[in-house]
Amino acid sequence: RRIPGSTLMTSNFSLNKTKPETSFGYHDGAVETVISVDDVNRQAQELAETISKKKIVSLIQGEPFLKIEGLHAGYGKMEILHDFNLQVGKGQSLCMIGPNGAGKSTVLHSIFGFTNIFSGEIKTRISDSERTITKMSSNQKLEVAGISYILQDNSVFPDMTVEENLMMGGYLKENTDAAQESTERIFEKYDRLKARRNKPAKVLSGGERRLLEISRALVMEPNILLVDEPSIGLEPRFIDMVFEILDDLQRNEGKTIIMVEQNAKKGLEFCDIGYVLVSGNLAMADSGDNLLANPEVGRLFRNCTHTHLCHELHTDACS
């Protein structure tokens, strides 16, 4: 795997031209076509494959550490995920990409207990044995199953200090001393936060706030990190920093990472396994490298040439 670098995207697009100008992306190469959001969804559905259980299993290392089987889930009475399956091994990373509304974040919500699950099971390994955690509360999934969720939206408490924000991450610890001990370990690991421990979180840069959110999720010492859109709203230099932090957590601390990432190139470069979701279904599954090299995946999800498409995909690398 490679830590993704960053370059800026520039685009010259005019509705008055009969032939669109070449648009160079944050990836290598050029784009000659303009594609709408509706077309992305339609063409992605056309690319969809029948993903066998054998294919899913072939992508993991060793035994599955987290497994989703036949999941039907959504919000209220609305079903978003349809017979969804996922497997990831211990210490592996998996990235989900796809059009807006494909159900990517709903997968993370379902794992952590934020959706209505109509049928199917979610399992993980706890103390060397596989256990079903489908009906566990979010608190139980954090405390017992070792699953921590890093939200997409800005979730720091702006008027609390950096240290107080971290202590909030340990609210399920046995006592305050245990939470403080975990907080001190994080300060030793991340000097950037240690230097600002007594400052209110609102003075932090966007990248520092993201670091604080990741660090707060580590206070409970989870085995699995659910990471929702880690690069959203960040400058390229902070995006690189965030992915370097996640890479360190996977490689050096053995964390299992399941990620949704709007910047498909970054996510696929980082992760061992890549999934493409379309309309609540698993449409493609392969190694991150293989999906990254797939020209159709690249055309649909790595190339942004239309302002509306960039907005819909929240692609901050596009302009």
C-alpha positions as CSV (number, residue, x, y, z in Angstrom):
1,R,0.0,0.0,0.0
2,R,1.1,3.6,-0.6
3,I,0.4,6.7,1.4
4,P,-1.4,8.9,-1.1
5,G,0.3,12.2,-2.1
6,S,-1.7,15.2,-3.2
7,T,-1.8,17.4,-6.2
8,L,-4.4,20.1,-7.1
9,M,-7.1,19.6,-9.7
10,T,-7.7,22.3,-12.3
11,S,-10.6,22.2,-14.7
12,N,-11.4,24.1,-17.9
13,F,-15.0,23.4,-18.7
14,S,-17.3,25.5,-20.9
15,L,-20.9,24.8,-21.9
16,N,-20.3,26.8,-25.1
17,K,-17.7,24.5,-26.5
18,T,-18.8,21.6,-28.6
19,K,-15.9,19.5,-27.4
20,P,-15.0,19.7,-23.7
21,E,-11.4,20.7,-22.9
22,T,-9.1,18.2,-21.3
23,S,-9.4,18.4,-17.5
24,F,-6.4,17.2,-15.4
25,G,-7.4,15.6,-12.1
26,Y,-5.8,14.9,-8.8
27,H,-5.0,11.5,-10.2
28,D,-2.5,10.9,-13.1
29,G,-3.9,11.4,-16.5
30,A,-6.6,13.4,-18.1
31,V,-10.4,13.4,-18.5
32,E,-12.2,13.9,-21.8
33,T,-15.8,13.4,-20.7
34,V,-18.3,15.3,-18.6
35,I,-20.6,13.1,-16.6
36,S,-23.6,13.9,-14.4
37,V,-24.5,12.5,-11.0
38,D,-27.4,10.5,-12.5
39,D,-25.1,9.1,-15.1
40,V,-22.6,8.0,-12.5
41,N,-25.4,6.1,-10.7
42,R,-26.7,4.5,-13.9
43,Q,-23.3,3.5,-15.2
44,A,-22.1,2.2,-11.9
45,Q,-25.2,-0.1,-11.8
46,E,-24.2,-1.3,-15.2
47,L,-20.7,-2.2,-13.9
48,A,-22.2,-4.2,-10.9
49,E,-21.0,-7.8,-10.6
50,T,-22.4,-10.7,-8.7
51,I,-20.0,-10.8,-5.7
52,S,-19.7,-14.3,-4.4
53,K,-18.9,-15.2,-0.8
54,K,-15.7,-16.9,-2.1
55,K,-14.6,-13.5,-3.7
56,I,-15.2,-11.7,-0.4
57,V,-13.3,-14.3,1.6
58,S,-10.4,-14.3,-0.8
59,L,-9.7,-10.6,0.0
60,I,-9.1,-11.1,3.7
61,Q,-6.0,-12.2,5.5
62,G,-6.6,-15.1,7.9
63,E,-9.9,-15.3,9.7
64,P,-12.5,-12.6,9.4
65,F,-12.3,-10.1,12.2
66,L,-15.5,-8.3,11.4
67,K,-18.2,-9.9,9.2
68,I,-21.6,-8.7,7.9
69,E,-23.9,-11.4,6.5
70,G,-27.1,-10.8,4.5
71,L,-27.7,-7.4,6.0
72,H,-31.0,-5.5,5.3
73,A,-30.9,-2.2,7.2
74,G,-32.0,1.4,7.0
75,Y,-33.8,4.2,8.8
76,G,-37.4,4.0,10.0
77,K,-39.1,1.7,7.6
78,M,-36.9,2.6,4.7
79,E,-34.4,-0.1,3.7
80,I,-31.1,1.3,2.4
81,L,-28.9,-1.8,2.4
82,H,-30.1,-4.9,0.6
83,D,-28.6,-8.3,1.4
84,F,-25.2,-6.6,2.1
85,N,-22.1,-8.7,2.9
86,L,-18.6,-7.6,4.1
87,Q,-15.6,-9.2,5.6
88,V,-12.3,-7.8,6.8
89,G,-9.4,-9.4,8.5
90,K,-7.6,-8.3,11.7
91,G,-5.3,-5.4,11.0
92,Q,-6.6,-4.9,7.5
93,S,-8.2,-1.8,6.0
94,L,-11.3,-1.6,3.8
95,C,-12.5,1.4,1.9
96,M,-16.1,1.8,0.5
97,I,-16.6,4.1,-2.4
98,G,-19.6,4.8,-4.6
99,P,-22.1,7.5,-5.7
100,N,-24.0,9.6,-3.2
101,G,-26.8,7.7,-1.6
102,A,-25.2,4.3,-2.2
103,G,-25.4,3.4,1.5
104,K,-21.7,3.6,2.4
105,S,-22.2,5.5,5.6
106,T,-25.2,3.4,6.4
107,V,-22.9,0.4,6.6
108,L,-20.8,2.2,9.3
109,H,-24.0,3.3,11.0
110,S,-25.3,-0.3,11.0
111,I,-22.1,-1.7,12.5
112,F,-22.2,0.8,15.3
113,G,-25.9,0.6,16.0
114,F,-27.4,3.7,14.4
115,T,-29.8,2.0,12.0
116,N,-32.8,-0.3,12.0
117,I,-31.6,-3.8,11.1
118,F,-34.4,-5.7,9.5
119,S,-32.5,-8.9,9.0
120,G,-28.9,-10.2,8.7
121,E,-26.0,-10.4,11.2
122,I,-22.9,-8.5,12.2
123,K,-20.2,-10.5,13.9
124,T,-16.7,-9.8,15.3
125,R,-14.1,-11.6,17.3
126,I,-14.1,-10.9,21.1
127,S,-11.5,-12.7,23.2
128,D,-10.6,-15.0,20.4
129,S,-14.2,-16.2,19.8
130,E,-16.7,-15.0,17.1
131,R,-19.7,-13.3,18.6
132,T,-22.8,-11.8,17.1
133,I,-23.1,-8.1,17.9
134,T,-26.0,-7.1,15.7
135,K,-28.3,-6.2,18.6
136,M,-25.7,-4.7,20.9
137,S,-26.1,-1.0,21.8
138,S,-23.5,1.5,20.6
139,N,-22.0,1.6,24.1
140,Q,-21.7,-2.2,24.2
141,K,-20.0,-2.2,20.8
142,L,-17.5,0.4,22.0
143,E,-16.9,-1.1,25.4
144,V,-17.3,-4.8,24.8
145,A,-16.6,-5.3,21.1
146,G,-13.9,-2.7,20.8
147,I,-15.4,-0.8,17.9
148,S,-15.0,3.0,17.7
149,Y,-16.7,5.4,15.3
150,I,-15.1,8.5,14.0
151,L,-17.9,10.7,12.7
152,Q,-17.9,12.5,9.3
153,D,-19.1,15.8,10.8
154,N,-17.0,18.1,13.0
155,S,-17.6,16.6,16.4
156,V,-15.2,18.3,18.7
157,F,-16.5,20.3,21.6
158,P,-15.2,23.8,20.6
159,D,-15.3,25.5,24.1
160,M,-13.7,22.5,25.9
161,T,-10.0,22.1,26.0
162,V,-8.1,19.6,23.9
163,E,-7.6,17.5,27.1
164,E,-11.3,17.7,28.1
165,N,-12.3,16.6,24.6
166,L,-10.0,13.5,24.9
167,M,-11.4,12.7,28.4
168,M,-14.9,12.7,26.9
169,G,-13.7,9.8,24.8
170,G,-13.2,7.7,27.9
171,Y,-16.6,8.2,29.4
172,L,-17.1,4.4,29.5
173,K,-13.8,3.8,31.4
174,E,-14.0,2.4,34.9
175,N,-12.9,5.7,36.4
176,T,-11.5,9.1,35.6
177,D,-7.9,7.9,36.4
178,A,-8.2,5.2,33.6
179,A,-9.4,7.8,31.1
180,Q,-6.6,10.2,32.2
181,E,-4.0,7.4,31.7
182,S,-5.2,6.8,28.1
183,T,-5.3,10.6,27.5
184,E,-1.6,10.9,28.6
185,R,-0.6,8.0,26.2
186,I,-2.2,9.9,23.4
187,F,-0.4,13.1,24.3
188,E,2.9,11.2,24.3
189,K,2.1,9.9,20.8
190,Y,0.9,13.2,19.3
191,D,3.0,16.2,20.3
192,R,0.8,18.5,18.2
193,L,-2.1,17.8,20.7
194,K,0.1,17.8,23.7
195,A,1.3,21.3,23.0
196,R,-2.3,22.5,22.9
197,R,-3.8,20.4,25.7
198,N,-5.0,23.4,27.7
199,K,-6.3,25.4,24.7
200,P,-10.0,25.3,23.6
201,A,-10.6,23.0,20.6
202,K,-12.0,25.9,18.6
203,V,-8.5,27.4,18.1
204,L,-7.3,24.2,16.3
205,S,-6.8,24.0,12.6
206,G,-9.1,21.7,10.5
207,G,-6.4,19.1,10.4
208,E,-5.7,19.3,14.2
209,R,-9.4,19.0,14.9
210,R,-9.5,15.8,12.8
211,L,-6.5,14.5,14.7
212,L,-8.3,15.3,17.9
213,E,-11.4,13.3,16.7
214,I,-9.3,10.3,15.8
215,S,-7.4,10.5,19.1
216,R,-10.6,10.8,21.1
217,A,-11.8,7.5,19.5
218,L,-8.5,5.9,20.6
219,V,-9.1,6.6,24.3
220,M,-11.2,3.4,24.7
221,E,-8.4,1.5,23.0
222,P,-10.6,0.0,20.2
223,N,-9.6,-2.8,17.9
224,I,-11.8,-1.6,15.0
225,L,-12.0,2.0,13.7
226,L,-15.0,3.1,11.7
227,V,-13.9,6.2,9.8
228,D,-16.4,8.2,7.9
229,E,-15.0,10.6,5.3
230,P,-11.7,11.4,6.9
231,S,-10.6,13.9,4.2
232,I,-13.8,15.8,3.9
233,G,-13.3,19.6,4.2
234,L,-9.5,19.4,4.7
235,E,-6.7,21.1,2.8
236,P,-4.5,18.6,0.9
237,R,-1.6,18.9,3.4
238,F,-4.0,17.9,6.3
239,I,-5.4,15.1,4.2
240,D,-2.0,13.6,3.9
241,M,-1.4,14.0,7.6
242,V,-4.7,12.2,8.4
243,F,-3.9,9.3,6.1
244,E,-0.4,9.0,7.6
245,I,-2.0,8.8,11.1
246,L,-4.4,6.1,10.0
247,D,-1.6,4.2,8.3
248,D,0.4,4.2,11.5
249,L,-2.6,3.0,13.5
250,Q,-3.0,0.1,11.1
251,R,0.6,-0.9,10.5
252,N,2.1,-0.2,14.0
253,E,-0.9,-0.7,16.3
254,G,-2.8,-3.4,14.4
255,K,-6.0,-1.5,14.1
256,T,-8.7,-2.8,11.7
257,I,-10.0,0.1,9.7
258,I,-13.3,0.3,7.8
259,M,-13.6,3.5,5.9
260,V,-15.9,5.5,3.8
261,E,-14.0,8.0,1.6
262,Q,-15.3,10.5,-0.9
263,N,-11.8,10.9,-2.4
264,A,-11.7,7.5,-4.1
265,K,-8.1,7.7,-5.1
266,K,-6.9,8.5,-1.6
267,G,-9.1,5.8,-0.1
268,L,-8.1,3.0,-2.6
269,E,-4.4,3.9,-2.4
270,F,-4.6,3.5,1.4
271,C,-6.7,0.5,1.9
272,D,-6.1,-3.2,1.4
273,I,-9.6,-4.0,0.3
274,G,-12.0,-1.8,-1.8
275,Y,-15.7,-2.1,-2.2
276,V,-17.9,-0.2,-4.6
277,L,-21.5,0.3,-3.4
278,V,-24.4,1.2,-5.7
279,S,-28.0,1.7,-4.5
280,G,-27.4,-0.2,-1.2
281,N,-25.8,-3.2,-2.9
282,L,-22.2,-4.4,-3.1
283,A,-21.4,-3.9,-6.8
284,M,-17.7,-4.6,-6.9
285,A,-15.1,-6.0,-4.5
286,D,-11.3,-6.3,-5.0
287,S,-8.0,-5.2,-3.6
288,G,-7.6,-1.5,-3.3
289,D,-4.8,-1.6,-5.9
290,N,-6.9,-3.5,-8.4
291,L,-9.9,-1.1,-8.1
292,L,-7.6,1.8,-8.4
293,A,-6.2,0.4,-11.6
294,N,-9.7,-0.4,-13.0
295,P,-10.3,2.2,-15.8
296,E,-14.1,2.1,-15.3
297,V,-13.9,2.7,-11.6
298,G,-11.4,5.5,-12.3
299,R,-13.7,7.1,-14.9
300,L,-16.7,7.1,-12.6
301,F,-15.2,7.8,-9.2
302,R,-11.7,9.3,-9.5
303,N,-12.4,11.9,-12.2
304,C,-14.4,15.0,-11.5
305,T,-15.0,17.3,-14.4
306,H,-18.4,18.8,-13.6
307,T,-18.9,21.2,-10.7
308,H,-22.2,19.6,-9.7
309,L,-20.7,16.2,-9.6
310,C,-17.8,17.4,-7.4
311,H,-20.3,19.0,-5.1
312,E,-22.4,15.9,-4.9
313,L,-19.4,13.7,-4.1
314,H,-18.0,16.3,-1.6
315,T,-14.7,16.1,-3.5
316,D,-12.6,18.9,-1.9
317,A,-9.8,18.1,-4.4
318,C,-12.0,19.3,-7.2
319,S,-12.6,22.9,-8.3
